[in-house]
Amino acid sequence: MKQEIFSVHPSKNYGIDQFRADVAKAVLRAGGDNQHVSLILSDQHIVKESFLEDINNLLNTGDVPSMF
C-alpha cells in the first residue's frame, strides 16, 4: 500500500489561515481516489495554540470549522 506523507512547513509569518490551507490540502488528497495520507506534525509545527484546536476538531469530528 502506497502512503503519502504530508507535513506543514511554517515560515516567519505562518498563521492560522496558512495552517488551515495546508491541512485542507492534506484532507483533500486523502479524500480522493482511495489515497492514503499521513499528516505529520511535530511540536515545532504548532506555532499557535489554535493549531491544536483545529487538529483536535479534525480528529474528533473529521472537520475543521472555517477550513473550506
mmJSON file of the N, C-alpha and C atoms, coordinates in Angstrom:
{"data_MODEL":{"atom_site":{
"group_PDB":["ATOM","ATOM","ATOM","ATOM","ATOM","ATOM","ATOM","ATOM","ATOM","ATOM","ATOM","ATOM","ATOM","ATOM","ATOM","ATOM","ATOM","ATOM","ATOM","ATOM","ATOM","ATOM","ATOM","ATOM","ATOM","ATOM","ATOM","ATOM","ATOM","ATOM","ATOM","ATOM","ATOM","ATOM","ATOM","ATOM","ATOM","ATOM","ATOM","ATOM","ATOM","ATOM","ATOM","ATOM","ATOM","ATOM","ATOM","ATOM","ATOM","ATOM","ATOM","ATOM","ATOM","ATOM","ATOM","ATOM","ATOM","ATOM","ATOM","ATOM","ATOM","ATOM","ATOM","ATOM","ATOM","ATOM","ATOM","ATOM","ATOM","ATOM","ATOM","ATOM","ATOM","ATOM","ATOM","ATOM","ATOM","ATOM","ATOM","ATOM","ATOM","ATOM","ATOM","ATOM","ATOM","ATOM","ATOM","ATOM","ATOM","ATOM","ATOM","ATOM","ATOM","ATOM","ATOM","ATOM","ATOM","ATOM","ATOM","ATOM","ATOM","ATOM","ATOM","ATOM","ATOM","ATOM","ATOM","ATOM","ATOM","ATOM","ATOM","ATOM","ATOM","ATOM","ATOM","ATOM","ATOM","ATOM","ATOM","ATOM","ATOM","ATOM","ATOM","ATOM","ATOM","ATOM","ATOM","ATOM","ATOM","ATOM","ATOM","ATOM","ATOM","ATOM","ATOM","ATOM","ATOM","ATOM","ATOM","ATOM","ATOM","ATOM","ATOM","ATOM","ATOM","ATOM","ATOM","ATOM","ATOM","ATOM","ATOM","ATOM","ATOM","ATOM","ATOM","ATOM","ATOM","ATOM","ATOM","ATOM","ATOM","ATOM","ATOM","ATOM","ATOM","ATOM","ATOM","ATOM","ATOM","ATOM","ATOM","ATOM","ATOM","ATOM","ATOM","ATOM","ATOM","ATOM","ATOM","ATOM","ATOM","ATOM","ATOM","ATOM","ATOM","ATOM","ATOM","ATOM","ATOM","ATOM","ATOM","ATOM","ATOM","ATOM","ATOM","ATOM","ATOM","ATOM","ATOM","ATOM","ATOM","ATOM","ATOM","ATOM"],
"id":[1,2,3,4,5,6,7,8,9,10,11,12,13,14,15,16,17,18,19,20,21,22,23,24,25,26,27,28,29,30,31,32,33,34,35,36,37,38,39,40,41,42,43,44,45,46,47,48,49,50,51,52,53,54,55,56,57,58,59,60,61,62,63,64,65,66,67,68,69,70,71,72,73,74,75,76,77,78,79,80,81,82,83,84,85,86,87,88,89,90,91,92,93,94,95,96,97,98,99,100,101,102,103,104,105,106,107,108,109,110,111,112,113,114,115,116,117,118,119,120,121,122,123,124,125,126,127,128,129,130,131,132,133,134,135,136,137,138,139,140,141,142,143,144,145,146,147,148,149,150,151,152,153,154,155,156,157,158,159,160,161,162,163,164,165,166,167,168,169,170,171,172,173,174,175,176,177,178,179,180,181,182,183,184,185,186,187,188,189,190,191,192,193,194,195,196,197,198,199,200,201,202,203,204],
"type_symbol":["N","C","C","N","C","C","N","C","C","N","C","C","N","C","C","N","C","C","N","C","C","N","C","C","N","C","C","N","C","C","N","C","C","N","C","C","N","C","C","N","C","C","N","C","C","N","C","C","N","C","C","N","C","C","N","C","C","N","C","C","N","C","C","N","C","C","N","C","C","N","C","C","N","C","C","N","C","C","N","C","C","N","C","C","N","C","C","N","C","C","N","C","C","N","C","C","N","C","C","N","C","C","N","C","C","N","C","C","N","C","C","N","C","C","N","C","C","N","C","C","N","C","C","N","C","C","N","C","C","N","C","C","N","C","C","N","C","C","N","C","C","N","C","C","N","C","C","N","C","C","N","C","C","N","C","C","N","C","C","N","C","C","N","C","C","N","C","C","N","C","C","N","C","C","N","C","C","N","C","C","N","C","C","N","C","C","N","C","C","N","C","C","N","C","C","N","C","C","N","C","C","N","C","C"],
"label_atom_id":["N","CA","C","N","CA","C","N","CA","C","N","CA","C","N","CA","C","N","CA","C","N","CA","C","N","CA","C","N","CA","C","N","CA","C","N","CA","C","N","CA","C","N","CA","C","N","CA","C","N","CA","C","N","CA","C","N","CA","C","N","CA","C","N","CA","C","N","CA","C","N","CA","C","N","CA","C","N","CA","C","N","CA","C","N","CA","C","N","CA","C","N","CA","C","N","CA","C","N","CA","C","N","CA","C","N","CA","C","N","CA","C","N","CA","C","N","CA","C","N","CA","C","N","CA","C","N","CA","C","N","CA","C","N","CA","C","N","CA","C","N","CA","C","N","CA","C","N","CA","C","N","CA","C","N","CA","C","N","CA","C","N","CA","C","N","CA","C","N","CA","C","N","CA","C","N","CA","C","N","CA","C","N","CA","C","N","CA","C","N","CA","C","N","CA","C","N","CA","C","N","CA","C","N","CA","C","N","CA","C","N","CA","C","N","CA","C","N","CA","C","N","CA","C","N","CA","C","N","CA","C","N","CA","C","N","CA","C"],
"label_alt_id":[null,null,null,null,null,null,null,null,null,null,null,null,null,null,null,null,null,null,null,null,null,null,null,null,null,null,null,null,null,null,null,null,null,null,null,null,null,null,null,null,null,null,null,null,null,null,null,null,null,null,null,null,null,null,null,null,null,null,null,null,null,null,null,null,null,null,null,null,null,null,null,null,null,null,null,null,null,null,null,null,null,null,null,null,null,null,null,null,null,null,null,null,null,null,null,null,null,null,null,null,null,null,null,null,null,null,null,null,null,null,null,null,null,null,null,null,null,null,null,null,null,null,null,null,null,null,null,null,null,null,null,null,null,null,null,null,null,null,null,null,null,null,null,null,null,null,null,null,null,null,null,null,null,null,null,null,null,null,null,null,null,null,null,null,null,null,null,null,null,null,null,null,null,null,null,null,null,null,null,null,null,null,null,null,null,null,null,null,null,null,null,null,null,null,null,null,null,null,null,null,null,null,null,null],
"label_comp_id":["MET","MET","MET","LYS","LYS","LYS","GLN","GLN","GLN","GLU","GLU","GLU","ILE","ILE","ILE","PHE","PHE","PHE","SER","SER","SER","VAL","VAL","VAL","HIS","HIS","HIS","PRO","PRO","PRO","SER","SER","SER","LYS","LYS","LYS","ASN","ASN","ASN","TYR","TYR","TYR","GLY","GLY","GLY","ILE","ILE","ILE","ASP","ASP","ASP","GLN","GLN","GLN","PHE","PHE","PHE","ARG","ARG","ARG","ALA","ALA","ALA","ASP","ASP","ASP","VAL","VAL","VAL","ALA","ALA","ALA","LYS","LYS","LYS","ALA","ALA","ALA","VAL","VAL","VAL","LEU","LEU","LEU","ARG","ARG","ARG","ALA","ALA","ALA","GLY","GLY","GLY","GLY","GLY","GLY","ASP","ASP","ASP","ASN","ASN","ASN","GLN","GLN","GLN","HIS","HIS","HIS","VAL","VAL","VAL","SER","SER","SER","LEU","LEU","LEU","ILE","ILE","ILE","LEU","LEU","LEU","SER","SER","SER","ASP","ASP","ASP","GLN","GLN","GLN","HIS","HIS","HIS","ILE","ILE","ILE","VAL","VAL","VAL","LYS","LYS","LYS","GLU","GLU","GLU","SER","SER","SER","PHE","PHE","PHE","LEU","LEU","LEU","GLU","GLU","GLU","ASP","ASP","ASP","ILE","ILE","ILE","ASN","ASN","ASN","ASN","ASN","ASN","LEU","LEU","LEU","LEU","LEU","LEU","ASN","ASN","ASN","THR","THR","THR","GLY","GLY","GLY","ASP","ASP","ASP","VAL","VAL","VAL","PRO","PRO","PRO","SER","SER","SER","MET","MET","MET","PHE","PHE","PHE"],
"label_asym_id":["A","A","A","A","A","A","A","A","A","A","A","A","A","A","A","A","A","A","A","A","A","A","A","A","A","A","A","A","A","A","A","A","A","A","A","A","A","A","A","A","A","A","A","A","A","A","A","A","A","A","A","A","A","A","A","A","A","A","A","A","A","A","A","A","A","A","A","A","A","A","A","A","A","A","A","A","A","A","A","A","A","A","A","A","A","A","A","A","A","A","A","A","A","A","A","A","A","A","A","A","A","A","A","A","A","A","A","A","A","A","A","A","A","A","A","A","A","A","A","A","A","A","A","A","A","A","A","A","A","A","A","A","A","A","A","A","A","A","A","A","A","A","A","A","A","A","A","A","A","A","A","A","A","A","A","A","A","A","A","A","A","A","A","A","A","A","A","A","A","A","A","A","A","A","A","A","A","A","A","A","A","A","A","A","A","A","A","A","A","A","A","A","A","A","A","A","A","A","A","A","A","A","A","A"],
"label_entity_id":["1","1","1","1","1","1","1","1","1","1","1","1","1","1","1","1","1","1","1","1","1","1","1","1","1","1","1","1","1","1","1","1","1","1","1","1","1","1","1","1","1","1","1","1","1","1","1","1","1","1","1","1","1","1","1","1","1","1","1","1","1","1","1","1","1","1","1","1","1","1","1","1","1","1","1","1","1","1","1","1","1","1","1","1","1","1","1","1","1","1","1","1","1","1","1","1","1","1","1","1","1","1","1","1","1","1","1","1","1","1","1","1","1","1","1","1","1","1","1","1","1","1","1","1","1","1","1","1","1","1","1","1","1","1","1","1","1","1","1","1","1","1","1","1","1","1","1","1","1","1","1","1","1","1","1","1","1","1","1","1","1","1","1","1","1","1","1","1","1","1","1","1","1","1","1","1","1","1","1","1","1","1","1","1","1","1","1","1","1","1","1","1","1","1","1","1","1","1","1","1","1","1","1","1"],
"label_seq_id":[1,1,1,2,2,2,3,3,3,4,4,4,5,5,5,6,6,6,7,7,7,8,8,8,9,9,9,10,10,10,11,11,11,12,12,12,13,13,13,14,14,14,15,15,15,16,16,16,17,17,17,18,18,18,19,19,19,20,20,20,21,21,21,22,22,22,23,23,23,24,24,24,25,25,25,26,26,26,27,27,27,28,28,28,29,29,29,30,30,30,31,31,31,32,32,32,33,33,33,34,34,34,35,35,35,36,36,36,37,37,37,38,38,38,39,39,39,40,40,40,41,41,41,42,42,42,43,43,43,44,44,44,45,45,45,46,46,46,47,47,47,48,48,48,49,49,49,50,50,50,51,51,51,52,52,52,53,53,53,54,54,54,55,55,55,56,56,56,57,57,57,58,58,58,59,59,59,60,60,60,61,61,61,62,62,62,63,63,63,64,64,64,65,65,65,66,66,66,67,67,67,68,68,68],
"pdbx_PDB_ins_code":[null,null,null,null,null,null,null,null,null,null,null,null,null,null,null,null,null,null,null,null,null,null,null,null,null,null,null,null,null,null,null,null,null,null,null,null,null,null,null,null,null,null,null,null,null,null,null,null,null,null,null,null,null,null,null,null,null,null,null,null,null,null,null,null,null,null,null,null,null,null,null,null,null,null,null,null,null,null,null,null,null,null,null,null,null,null,null,null,null,null,null,null,null,null,null,null,null,null,null,null,null,null,null,null,null,null,null,null,null,null,null,null,null,null,null,null,null,null,null,null,null,null,null,null,null,null,null,null,null,null,null,null,null,null,null,null,null,null,null,null,null,null,null,null,null,null,null,null,null,null,null,null,null,null,null,null,null,null,null,null,null,null,null,null,null,null,null,null,null,null,null,null,null,null,null,null,null,null,null,null,null,null,null,null,null,null,null,null,null,null,null,null,null,null,null,null,null,null,null,null,null,null,null,null],
"Cartn_x":[0.844,0.0,0.896,0.636,1.42,0.871,1.772,1.401,2.059,1.284,1.831,2.005,3.154,3.448,3.254,2.48,2.218,2.6,3.371,3.796,3.696,3.402,3.36,4.775,5.006,6.313,6.121,6.051,5.809,6.964,6.61,7.598,7.428,8.117,8.11,6.713,5.925,4.586,3.486,3.767,2.82,1.719,0.488,-0.64,-1.713,-2.842,-3.94,-4.497,-4.533,-5.051,-4.162,-2.855,-1.925,-1.968,-2.1,-2.185,-3.432,-4.568,-5.81,-5.733,-5.067,-4.898,-4.05,-2.994,-2.148,-2.902,-3.654,-4.434,-5.517,-6.113,-7.131,-6.539,-5.314,-4.655,-4.508,-4.097,-3.928,-5.259,-6.3,-7.628,-8.162,-7.984,-8.449,-7.693,-6.391,-5.619,-6.094,-6.39,-6.833,-8.211,-9.031,-10.393,-10.518,-9.459,-9.562,-8.955,-9.682,-9.181,-8.499,-9.061,-8.564,-7.084,-6.648,-5.261,-5.104,-3.952,-3.63,-2.637,-3.029,-2.206,-1.995,-0.742,-0.41,0.01,-0.638,-0.287,0.675,1.888,2.93,3.078,2.901,3.083,3.97,4.932,5.744,5.429,5.99,5.742,6.272,7.259,7.795,6.832,5.936,4.948,3.793,3.599,2.495,2.96,2.837,3.301,2.31,1.036,-0.004,-0.882,-1.407,-2.226,-3.507,-3.994,-5.213,-5.012,-3.759,-3.488,-3.925,-3.675,-4.063,-5.577,-6.294,-7.757,-8.26,-7.656,-8.064,-7.764,-6.601,-6.253,-7.186,-7.509,-8.453,-9.817,-10.306,-11.581,-11.509,-10.406,-10.243,-10.268,-9.6,-9.565,-10.905,-11.607,-12.861,-14.066,-14.129,-15.321,-15.056,-13.777,-13.456,-13.581,-13.775,-13.982,-13.306,-12.839,-12.316,-13.199,-13.852,-14.707,-13.906,-14.501,-13.895,-12.682,-12.518,-11.37,-11.625,-12.842,-13.161,-14.023],
"Cartn_y":[-1.167,0.0,1.239,2.146,3.373,4.412,5.033,6.011,7.338,8.4,9.737,10.436,11.06,11.801,13.283,13.96,15.387,16.089,17.145,17.91,19.399,20.175,21.63,22.177,23.333,23.978,25.436,25.689,27.054,27.986,29.197,30.235,31.33,32.421,33.501,34.058,34.245,34.828,33.786,32.569,31.46,31.622,31.702,31.912,30.865,31.111,30.148,29.933,30.972,30.822,29.903,30.078,29.23,27.793,27.637,26.305,25.574,26.263,25.635,25.29,26.12,25.825,24.563,24.422,23.227,21.979,22.075,20.924,20.573,21.589,21.341,20.575,20.897,20.166,18.689,18.425,17.032,16.297,16.961,16.34,16.064,16.993,16.795,15.665,15.547,14.446,13.106,13.08,11.828,11.413,12.368,12.064,11.638,11.755,11.455,10.129,9.373,8.156,7.166,6.953,5.933,6.103,7.339,7.61,7.559,7.137,7.079,8.192,9.097,10.26,10.316,10.535,10.746,12.2,12.867,14.248,14.198,14.67,14.636,16.038,16.124,17.388,17.148,18.009,17.953,19.186,19.239,20.39,21.675,21.6,22.788,23.337,22.499,22.945,23.691,23.508,24.151,25.53,26.5,27.858,28.591,28.305,28.944,27.87,28.163,27.186,26.841,27.755,27.494,26.362,26.068,24.94,23.635,23.53,22.323,22.16,23.25,23.19,22.647,23.099,22.618,21.135,20.691,19.272,18.446,18.947,18.251,18.106,19.178,19.105,18.098,18.089,17.166,15.714,15.44,14.077,13.644,14.566,14.212,14.19,15.134,15.251,15.015,15.035,14.889,16.184,17.286,18.58,19.671,20.701,21.885,23.053,23.708,24.859,25.929,26.464,27.534,27.084,25.776,25.31,25.468,25.197,25.304,26.497],
"Cartn_z":[0.0,0.0,0.0,-0.903,-1.006,-0.03,0.718,1.737,1.397,1.328,1.093,2.433,2.605,3.823,3.529,4.376,4.208,5.502,5.383,6.555,6.241,7.257,7.082,7.232,6.634,6.697,7.102,8.413,8.871,8.539,8.181,7.922,8.971,8.766,9.756,10.016,8.989,9.115,8.983,9.381,9.254,10.295,9.826,10.728,10.534,11.168,11.153,9.747,8.935,7.566,6.733,6.845,6.102,6.621,7.937,8.529,8.044,8.052,7.585,6.11,5.317,3.896,3.709,4.505,4.418,4.855,5.937,6.404,5.382,4.765,3.743,2.561,2.173,1.088,1.45,2.687,3.121,3.142,3.627,3.697,2.294,1.377,0.004,-0.69,-0.436,-1.01,-0.462,0.827,1.456,0.965,0.573,0.151,-1.288,-2.061,-3.48,-3.882,-4.666,-5.332,-4.401,-3.228,-2.307,-1.97,-1.756,-1.392,0.12,0.569,1.987,2.288,3.175,3.502,5.004,5.401,6.81,6.99,7.91,8.236,9.415,9.195,10.215,10.811,12.13,12.843,14.059,14.244,15.45,16.299,17.478,18.341,17.731,16.859,16.198,15.149,14.648,13.674,14.322,15.619,16.332,16.789,15.889,16.156,17.061,16.889,17.685,18.312,19.474,20.189,19.426,18.618,17.847,16.834,16.46,15.57,16.239,17.542,18.278,18.32,18.44,18.44,17.11,16.012,14.686,14.522,14.966,14.87,15.742,16.925,17.812,17.133,16.506,15.788,14.642,13.927,12.805,13.287,14.394,14.918,15.511,16.155,16.826,15.894,14.967,14.132,12.648,12.244,10.826,10.06,10.775,10.124,10.952,10.269,10.931,10.522,11.487,11.139,10.394,9.363,8.539,7.755,7.548,6.769,5.274,4.838,3.403,3.145],
"occupancy":[1.0,1.0,1.0,1.0,1.0,1.0,1.0,1.0,1.0,1.0,1.0,1.0,1.0,1.0,1.0,1.0,1.0,1.0,1.0,1.0,1.0,1.0,1.0,1.0,1.0,1.0,1.0,1.0,1.0,1.0,1.0,1.0,1.0,1.0,1.0,1.0,1.0,1.0,1.0,1.0,1.0,1.0,1.0,1.0,1.0,1.0,1.0,1.0,1.0,1.0,1.0,1.0,1.0,1.0,1.0,1.0,1.0,1.0,1.0,1.0,1.0,1.0,1.0,1.0,1.0,1.0,1.0,1.0,1.0,1.0,1.0,1.0,1.0,1.0,1.0,1.0,1.0,1.0,1.0,1.0,1.0,1.0,1.0,1.0,1.0,1.0,1.0,1.0,1.0,1.0,1.0,1.0,1.0,1.0,1.0,1.0,1.0,1.0,1.0,1.0,1.0,1.0,1.0,1.0,1.0,1.0,1.0,1.0,1.0,1.0,1.0,1.0,1.0,1.0,1.0,1.0,1.0,1.0,1.0,1.0,1.0,1.0,1.0,1.0,1.0,1.0,1.0,1.0,1.0,1.0,1.0,1.0,1.0,1.0,1.0,1.0,1.0,1.0,1.0,1.0,1.0,1.0,1.0,1.0,1.0,1.0,1.0,1.0,1.0,1.0,1.0,1.0,1.0,1.0,1.0,1.0,1.0,1.0,1.0,1.0,1.0,1.0,1.0,1.0,1.0,1.0,1.0,1.0,1.0,1.0,1.0,1.0,1.0,1.0,1.0,1.0,1.0,1.0,1.0,1.0,1.0,1.0,1.0,1.0,1.0,1.0,1.0,1.0,1.0,1.0,1.0,1.0,1.0,1.0,1.0,1.0,1.0,1.0,1.0,1.0,1.0,1.0,1.0,1.0],
"B_iso_or_equiv":[0.0,0.0,0.0,0.0,0.0,0.0,0.0,0.0,0.0,0.0,0.0,0.0,0.0,0.0,0.0,0.0,0.0,0.0,0.0,0.0,0.0,0.0,0.0,0.0,0.0,0.0,0.0,0.0,0.0,0.0,0.0,0.0,0.0,0.0,0.0,0.0,0.0,0.0,0.0,0.0,0.0,0.0,0.0,0.0,0.0,0.0,0.0,0.0,0.0,0.0,0.0,0.0,0.0,0.0,0.0,0.0,0.0,0.0,0.0,0.0,0.0,0.0,0.0,0.0,0.0,0.0,0.0,0.0,0.0,0.0,0.0,0.0,0.0,0.0,0.0,0.0,0.0,0.0,0.0,0.0,0.0,0.0,0.0,0.0,0.0,0.0,0.0,0.0,0.0,0.0,0.0,0.0,0.0,0.0,0.0,0.0,0.0,0.0,0.0,0.0,0.0,0.0,0.0,0.0,0.0,0.0,0.0,0.0,0.0,0.0,0.0,0.0,0.0,0.0,0.0,0.0,0.0,0.0,0.0,0.0,0.0,0.0,0.0,0.0,0.0,0.0,0.0,0.0,0.0,0.0,0.0,0.0,0.0,0.0,0.0,0.0,0.0,0.0,0.0,0.0,0.0,0.0,0.0,0.0,0.0,0.0,0.0,0.0,0.0,0.0,0.0,0.0,0.0,0.0,0.0,0.0,0.0,0.0,0.0,0.0,0.0,0.0,0.0,0.0,0.0,0.0,0.0,0.0,0.0,0.0,0.0,0.0,0.0,0.0,0.0,0.0,0.0,0.0,0.0,0.0,0.0,0.0,0.0,0.0,0.0,0.0,0.0,0.0,0.0,0.0,0.0,0.0,0.0,0.0,0.0,0.0,0.0,0.0,0.0,0.0,0.0,0.0,0.0,0.0],
"pdbx_formal_charge":[null,null,null,null,null,null,null,null,null,null,null,null,null,null,null,null,null,null,null,null,null,null,null,null,null,null,null,null,null,null,null,null,null,null,null,null,null,null,null,null,null,null,null,null,null,null,null,null,null,null,null,null,null,null,null,null,null,null,null,null,null,null,null,null,null,null,null,null,null,null,null,null,null,null,null,null,null,null,null,null,null,null,null,null,null,null,null,null,null,null,null,null,null,null,null,null,null,null,null,null,null,null,null,null,null,null,null,null,null,null,null,null,null,null,null,null,null,null,null,null,null,null,null,null,null,null,null,null,null,null,null,null,null,null,null,null,null,null,null,null,null,null,null,null,null,null,null,null,null,null,null,null,null,null,null,null,null,null,null,null,null,null,null,null,null,null,null,null,null,null,null,null,null,null,null,null,null,null,null,null,null,null,null,null,null,null,null,null,null,null,null,null,null,null,null,null,null,null,null,null,null,null,null,null],
"auth_seq_id":[1,1,1,2,2,2,3,3,3,4,4,4,5,5,5,6,6,6,7,7,7,8,8,8,9,9,9,10,10,10,11,11,11,12,12,12,13,13,13,14,14,14,15,15,15,16,16,16,17,17,17,18,18,18,19,19,19,20,20,20,21,21,21,22,22,22,23,23,23,24,24,24,25,25,25,26,26,26,27,27,27,28,28,28,29,29,29,30,30,30,31,31,31,32,32,32,33,33,33,34,34,34,35,35,35,36,36,36,37,37,37,38,38,38,39,39,39,40,40,40,41,41,41,42,42,42,43,43,43,44,44,44,45,45,45,46,46,46,47,47,47,48,48,48,49,49,49,50,50,50,51,51,51,52,52,52,53,53,53,54,54,54,55,55,55,56,56,56,57,57,57,58,58,58,59,59,59,60,60,60,61,61,61,62,62,62,63,63,63,64,64,64,65,65,65,66,66,66,67,67,67,68,68,68],
"auth_comp_id":["MET","MET","MET","LYS","LYS","LYS","GLN","GLN","GLN","GLU","GLU","GLU","ILE","ILE","ILE","PHE","PHE","PHE","SER","SER","SER","VAL","VAL","VAL","HIS","HIS","HIS","PRO","PRO","PRO","SER","SER","SER","LYS","LYS","LYS","ASN","ASN","ASN","TYR","TYR","TYR","GLY","GLY","GLY","ILE","ILE","ILE","ASP","ASP","ASP","GLN","GLN","GLN","PHE","PHE","PHE","ARG","ARG","ARG","ALA","ALA","ALA","ASP","ASP","ASP","VAL","VAL","VAL","ALA","ALA","ALA","LYS","LYS","LYS","ALA","ALA","ALA","VAL","VAL","VAL","LEU","LEU","LEU","ARG","ARG","ARG","ALA","ALA","ALA","GLY","GLY","GLY","GLY","GLY","GLY","ASP","ASP","ASP","ASN","ASN","ASN","GLN","GLN","GLN","HIS","HIS","HIS","VAL","VAL","VAL","SER","SER","SER","LEU","LEU","LEU","ILE","ILE","ILE","LEU","LEU","LEU","SER","SER","SER","ASP","ASP","ASP","GLN","GLN","GLN","HIS","HIS","HIS","ILE","ILE","ILE","VAL","VAL","VAL","LYS","LYS","LYS","GLU","GLU","GLU","SER","SER","SER","PHE","PHE","PHE","LEU","LEU","LEU","GLU","GLU","GLU","ASP","ASP","ASP","ILE","ILE","ILE","ASN","ASN","ASN","ASN","ASN","ASN","LEU","LEU","LEU","LEU","LEU","LEU","ASN","ASN","ASN","THR","THR","THR","GLY","GLY","GLY","ASP","ASP","ASP","VAL","VAL","VAL","PRO","PRO","PRO","SER","SER","SER","MET","MET","MET","PHE","PHE","PHE"],
"auth_asym_id":["A","A","A","A","A","A","A","A","A","A","A","A","A","A","A","A","A","A","A","A","A","A","A","A","A","A","A","A","A","A","A","A","A","A","A","A","A","A","A","A","A","A","A","A","A","A","A","A","A","A","A","A","A","A","A","A","A","A","A","A","A","A","A","A","A","A","A","A","A","A","A","A","A","A","A","A","A","A","A","A","A","A","A","A","A","A","A","A","A","A","A","A","A","A","A","A","A","A","A","A","A","A","A","A","A","A","A","A","A","A","A","A","A","A","A","A","A","A","A","A","A","A","A","A","A","A","A","A","A","A","A","A","A","A","A","A","A","A","A","A","A","A","A","A","A","A","A","A","A","A","A","A","A","A","A","A","A","A","A","A","A","A","A","A","A","A","A","A","A","A","A","A","A","A","A","A","A","A","A","A","A","A","A","A","A","A","A","A","A","A","A","A","A","A","A","A","A","A","A","A","A","A","A","A"],
"auth_atom_id":["N","CA","C","N","CA","C","N","CA","C","N","CA","C","N","CA","C","N","CA","C","N","CA","C","N","CA","C","N","CA","C","N","CA","C","N","CA","C","N","CA","C","N","CA","C","N","CA","C","N","CA","C","N","CA","C","N","CA","C","N","CA","C","N","CA","C","N","CA","C","N","CA","C","N","CA","C","N","CA","C","N","CA","C","N","CA","C","N","CA","C","N","CA","C","N","CA","C","N","CA","C","N","CA","C","N","CA","C","N","CA","C","N","CA","C","N","CA","C","N","CA","C","N","CA","C","N","CA","C","N","CA","C","N","CA","C","N","CA","C","N","CA","C","N","CA","C","N","CA","C","N","CA","C","N","CA","C","N","CA","C","N","CA","C","N","CA","C","N","CA","C","N","CA","C","N","CA","C","N","CA","C","N","CA","C","N","CA","C","N","CA","C","N","CA","C","N","CA","C","N","CA","C","N","CA","C","N","CA","C","N","CA","C","N","CA","C","N","CA","C","N","CA","C","N","CA","C","N","CA","C","N","CA","C","N","CA","C"],
"pdbx_PDB_model_num":[1,1,1,1,1,1,1,1,1,1,1,1,1,1,1,1,1,1,1,1,1,1,1,1,1,1,1,1,1,1,1,1,1,1,1,1,1,1,1,1,1,1,1,1,1,1,1,1,1,1,1,1,1,1,1,1,1,1,1,1,1,1,1,1,1,1,1,1,1,1,1,1,1,1,1,1,1,1,1,1,1,1,1,1,1,1,1,1,1,1,1,1,1,1,1,1,1,1,1,1,1,1,1,1,1,1,1,1,1,1,1,1,1,1,1,1,1,1,1,1,1,1,1,1,1,1,1,1,1,1,1,1,1,1,1,1,1,1,1,1,1,1,1,1,1,1,1,1,1,1,1,1,1,1,1,1,1,1,1,1,1,1,1,1,1,1,1,1,1,1,1,1,1,1,1,1,1,1,1,1,1,1,1,1,1,1,1,1,1,1,1,1,1,1,1,1,1,1,1,1,1,1,1,1]
}}}
